[in-house]
Amino acid sequence: MPVRARLIGVALCLVVAGAGIHSQAAAQGGAEGEPFTTVLAPGFNLVGWVEAETTPGELFADLPEAESVFAWDALAGRFLSARRVAPPALNSLERLLPGQGFWLGVASDGPVEWVRTRGTPIAPLPLRPGNNLVGWLGQDGMEVEAAVASVGVALETVLGFNTESGGFDRFAPSLPAALNSLTSLEHGSTVWVQTCRSATWDQGRGGRSGRRLGGDIALCLAWGGPATGVGGRAERRVDVDHPGGAG
């Protein structure tokens, strides 16, 4: 084969390979370290921390519209908080950690575009029985059923805040798909994950769980955790609402 023909063939291979890599990155919603934008609504938003460990003060400096941040302490069963105008001694939330979810209070007249840097899934995140407020570091647009498959039979409900309705979209593996309003997760979002016992969430591993009614509910009941009905447990629902004036 002539040298010119061989060179053209190599160039075409490189172009095709490059296009394949670009398509794969696009399908995964961007690579680690790339900028992405989270649109915040006035009031409270559920967001996940995807960058390196930092302080609430650094968050406030980066986002002038942010007034307060509340993170859930699953062990203590209460919110930790930091407010822009509060003296440091009165702020109980000291650090923001990768994979942590939090309520972010925003003061603005309209939507705020917050440019951040994409993170990457870290070691499997521990989940305690009951409510866990967790940020999603996986790929954009992953179906919830696949995203939470690694949690296993401990999973009861996943709740995502809908800023337009002011309520929660829900996924429960015990319900028919038609009754689940939370269908996918976006990188940097946050969800309440309710479990009937201790578990871990490996966000770097997706897959189909195939879990429905039957043995899973019985297992949760055996561990002392109630199976989640269509409306969820009222006493748990109080916990997941934004803290407002909570300390």
PyMOL commands that set and color helices and strands:
alter all, ss='L'
color gray80, all
select helices_A, chain A and resi 3-27+56-62+88-90+144-147+149-154+177-179+215-222+234-240
alter helices_A, ss='H'
color red, helices_A
select strands_A, chain A and resi 35-40+43-48+66-73+78-83+101-106+112-117+125-127+130-135+142-143+155-162+167-171+184-185+190-195+199-201
alter strands_A, ss='S'
color yellow, strands_A
deselect
rebuild
show_as cartoon
